[in-house]
Amino acid sequence: MEAVVGLMVVLLGRCYGVETYCDGRQNETQCYGALGGTVDVQLMDRASDVHRYQWIKGQRTILNGNKNGIVTDLTDQRYSFTLSNGTFRINNLSRNDGGEYQLELYDSEGKNKKRTLHLTIQAPVGSVLLLSECLSEGQMRASCSSEGGDSPQYSWTLDGHTLTHAELLSGNNETNNITLKQHVSGRLLCSVRNQVNNVSKEETITDCGFIFINCTSSNGTRISQWVFAANNTLCVKPTTHPTTVSATTEGDILYTAAGVLSALICLLVVGVVVCAQMKKKGNKPKAAQNHEEELTYADVRIMQRQRTQPQQKEEVEYGQVRFSARPQQSVAPAPAPATAPAEDCVYAKVCRDR
């Protein structure tokens, strides 16, 4: 099983073809190479400037040359050396390529100078998996993992900036599991890296649909907590609103009421006039009473005067009621007195200012 896993890691590194560079011109240099990838180690500026040199790993001499070129062939086909820039390349890196290397430089007098270099081989980070889930009180838990990769290191950003304490409930920017507070949303990015490569994964997150309520329930209990908005039954505000009458509607109602009231007053005036006329008729001589009087016409006019307010002022200018005499249906009607008027007119003027 371990052999299969190791083979998968090697193939993964080869697929990525990760290349690294290391400047080995200083003593005790630490270099890194990707498993299955390539590393370029710069040993010197130009090989032609060095009288003689040797590149050794353990007891094995890998490279032997001078200012005129390579003296002996390289021991492995995976190795190559560029004279112009003094760079030594190792292809298809394996775990065995890691370890301590030593470079020996000789001048024309035979004096030598030694440099030591440490090469570490790491499996590159593969694809990254980012998962998120909502917790019971609206927080969000996020986890980040990668396929393969030696010594992975994690970092988080939200909308391009590093997560802050105001956004983090637990964990930190260097752990693979974090918990975000209820109000956090945006583009969440997790980066996984080691010394040979860096891979990231981004996901757009939204809040978990929770709201914070701070109120007093019907039984007097104080409630301050996060609740799921879709299932909230605590401190729910009424959705119905009392019916209100607009100013325009109210003005129309008052205008209509004023018109009805004016009509009633006019009818009352007509009634008063008719009663007065009837009473006057009762006081006439009997000869005049033998004639039945008939209402000829009634002329009542209502004038409306517009005002700036919704209510209008109505005014009755004059009402004229006329009665004419009509002979009764009898065998021998009595002649009317010569001085009796043919018709009576009564005028009524009613004025109402509101």
NORDAJO-V208439 format. One record per pair of residues at least 6 apart in sequence whose ideal C-beta (glycine too) atoms are under 7 Angstrom apart, sorted by the first residue. I is the first residue (numbers start at 1). J is the second residue. If there is no record, write none. Layout:
BEGIN
i = <I & I>
j = <J & J>
END
This chain:
BEGIN
i = <9 & 9 & 9 & 10 & 10 & 12 & 12 & 12 & 13 & 13 & 13 & 13 & 13 & 13 & 14 & 16 & 16 & 16 & 17 & 18 & 18 & 18 & 18 & 18 & 19 & 19 & 20 & 20 & 20 & 20 & 20 & 20 & 21 & 22 & 22 & 22 & 22 & 23 & 23 & 24 & 24 & 24 & 24 & 24 & 24 & 25 & 25 & 27 & 27 & 28 & 29 & 30 & 31 & 31 & 31 & 31 & 31 & 32 & 32 & 32 & 32 & 33 & 33 & 33 & 33 & 33 & 33 & 33 & 34 & 34 & 34 & 34 & 34 & 35 & 35 & 35 & 35 & 35 & 35 & 36 & 36 & 37 & 37 & 38 & 38 & 38 & 38 & 39 & 39 & 40 & 40 & 41 & 41 & 41 & 42 & 42 & 42 & 43 & 43 & 43 & 43 & 44 & 44 & 45 & 46 & 46 & 46 & 47 & 47 & 47 & 47 & 48 & 48 & 49 & 50 & 50 & 51 & 51 & 51 & 51 & 51 & 52 & 52 & 53 & 53 & 53 & 53 & 54 & 54 & 54 & 54 & 55 & 55 & 55 & 55 & 55 & 56 & 56 & 56 & 57 & 57 & 62 & 62 & 62 & 63 & 63 & 63 & 64 & 64 & 65 & 69 & 70 & 74 & 78 & 78 & 78 & 79 & 80 & 81 & 90 & 93 & 95 & 97 & 97 & 98 & 98 & 98 & 99 & 100 & 100 & 101 & 101 & 102 & 102 & 103 & 103 & 103 & 104 & 104 & 105 & 105 & 106 & 122 & 122 & 122 & 122 & 122 & 123 & 123 & 123 & 124 & 124 & 124 & 124 & 125 & 125 & 125 & 125 & 125 & 125 & 125 & 125 & 125 & 126 & 126 & 126 & 126 & 127 & 127 & 127 & 128 & 128 & 128 & 128 & 128 & 128 & 128 & 129 & 129 & 130 & 130 & 130 & 130 & 130 & 131 & 131 & 132 & 132 & 132 & 132 & 132 & 133 & 134 & 134 & 135 & 137 & 138 & 138 & 138 & 138 & 138 & 139 & 139 & 139 & 139 & 139 & 140 & 140 & 140 & 140 & 141 & 142 & 142 & 142 & 143 & 143 & 144 & 144 & 144 & 144 & 145 & 146 & 146 & 146 & 149 & 149 & 150 & 151 & 152 & 152 & 153 & 153 & 153 & 154 & 154 & 154 & 154 & 154 & 155 & 155 & 155 & 156 & 156 & 156 & 156 & 156 & 157 & 157 & 158 & 158 & 158 & 158 & 159 & 159 & 162 & 163 & 167 & 167 & 167 & 168 & 168 & 169 & 169 & 169 & 170 & 170 & 171 & 171 & 171 & 182 & 182 & 182 & 183 & 184 & 185 & 185 & 185 & 186 & 187 & 187 & 188 & 188 & 188 & 189 & 189 & 190 & 190 & 191 & 191 & 192 & 209 & 209 & 209 & 210 & 210 & 210 & 210 & 211 & 211 & 211 & 212 & 213 & 213 & 213 & 213 & 213 & 214 & 215 & 215 & 216 & 217 & 217 & 217 & 223 & 223 & 227 & 251 & 254 & 254 & 255 & 255 & 255 & 258 & 258 & 258 & 262 & 262 & 265 & 265 & 266 & 266 & 266 & 269 & 269 & 269 & 269 & 270 & 270 & 270 & 273 & 273 & 273 & 273 & 274 & 276 & 277 & 277 & 277 & 277 & 281 & 287 & 287 & 288 & 290 & 290 & 291 & 291 & 291 & 291 & 291 & 292 & 292 & 293 & 293 & 294 & 294 & 294 & 295 & 296 & 296 & 296 & 297 & 298 & 299 & 299 & 300 & 300 & 301 & 301 & 302 & 302 & 303 & 303 & 304 & 304 & 305 & 305 & 305 & 306 & 307 & 311 & 313 & 313 & 314 & 315 & 315 & 316 & 316 & 318 & 318 & 319 & 320 & 320 & 321 & 322 & 322 & 323 & 323 & 324 & 325 & 327>
j = <35 & 123 & 148 & 35 & 36 & 124 & 126 & 148 & 34 & 35 & 36 & 37 & 123 & 124 & 36 & 37 & 124 & 197 & 37 & 34 & 37 & 124 & 196 & 197 & 37 & 38 & 32 & 33 & 34 & 37 & 39 & 196 & 40 & 29 & 31 & 39 & 41 & 29 & 42 & 31 & 41 & 42 & 43 & 115 & 117 & 42 & 44 & 115 & 116 & 116 & 117 & 118 & 39 & 41 & 117 & 118 & 119 & 120 & 122 & 195 & 196 & 39 & 90 & 93 & 97 & 119 & 121 & 196 & 93 & 122 & 124 & 196 & 197 & 93 & 95 & 121 & 122 & 123 & 124 & 92 & 93 & 93 & 124 & 89 & 90 & 91 & 93 & 90 & 93 & 87 & 89 & 87 & 88 & 117 & 85 & 86 & 87 & 55 & 86 & 88 & 103 & 50 & 86 & 86 & 84 & 85 & 86 & 65 & 67 & 83 & 86 & 67 & 83 & 67 & 67 & 105 & 66 & 67 & 106 & 107 & 108 & 66 & 106 & 65 & 103 & 104 & 105 & 61 & 63 & 64 & 104 & 62 & 63 & 88 & 101 & 103 & 62 & 102 & 104 & 99 & 101 & 74 & 75 & 79 & 74 & 81 & 88 & 71 & 72 & 71 & 83 & 81 & 81 & 90 & 91 & 92 & 90 & 89 & 88 & 97 & 121 & 121 & 119 & 121 & 119 & 120 & 121 & 119 & 116 & 118 & 117 & 119 & 114 & 116 & 114 & 115 & 117 & 112 & 114 & 112 & 113 & 112 & 150 & 151 & 194 & 195 & 196 & 148 & 149 & 150 & 148 & 149 & 196 & 197 & 146 & 148 & 149 & 152 & 192 & 193 & 194 & 197 & 199 & 146 & 147 & 148 & 149 & 146 & 147 & 199 & 144 & 146 & 190 & 192 & 199 & 200 & 201 & 145 & 201 & 142 & 144 & 190 & 201 & 203 & 142 & 143 & 140 & 141 & 142 & 203 & 205 & 141 & 140 & 208 & 141 & 226 & 182 & 207 & 208 & 210 & 226 & 169 & 179 & 180 & 181 & 182 & 180 & 184 & 205 & 208 & 179 & 178 & 180 & 188 & 176 & 177 & 154 & 176 & 190 & 192 & 176 & 152 & 192 & 199 & 192 & 194 & 194 & 194 & 192 & 194 & 174 & 193 & 194 & 174 & 175 & 176 & 190 & 192 & 173 & 174 & 191 & 163 & 173 & 178 & 189 & 190 & 163 & 189 & 167 & 186 & 187 & 188 & 186 & 187 & 173 & 173 & 180 & 181 & 184 & 178 & 180 & 179 & 180 & 181 & 178 & 179 & 177 & 178 & 179 & 207 & 210 & 226 & 207 & 207 & 205 & 206 & 207 & 205 & 202 & 204 & 202 & 203 & 205 & 200 & 202 & 200 & 201 & 198 & 200 & 199 & 228 & 229 & 230 & 226 & 227 & 228 & 229 & 227 & 229 & 232 & 226 & 223 & 225 & 227 & 234 & 235 & 224 & 223 & 235 & 222 & 223 & 234 & 235 & 234 & 235 & 234 & 310 & 310 & 311 & 310 & 311 & 312 & 311 & 312 & 314 & 302 & 314 & 350 & 352 & 300 & 302 & 316 & 316 & 319 & 348 & 350 & 298 & 300 & 319 & 319 & 321 & 346 & 348 & 321 & 346 & 321 & 323 & 344 & 346 & 293 & 334 & 337 & 340 & 328 & 334 & 325 & 326 & 327 & 328 & 336 & 326 & 328 & 323 & 325 & 323 & 324 & 326 & 323 & 322 & 323 & 324 & 322 & 321 & 319 & 320 & 316 & 319 & 317 & 318 & 314 & 316 & 315 & 317 & 312 & 314 & 312 & 313 & 315 & 312 & 313 & 354 & 353 & 354 & 352 & 351 & 352 & 350 & 351 & 347 & 349 & 348 & 345 & 347 & 346 & 343 & 345 & 343 & 344 & 343 & 342 & 333>
END
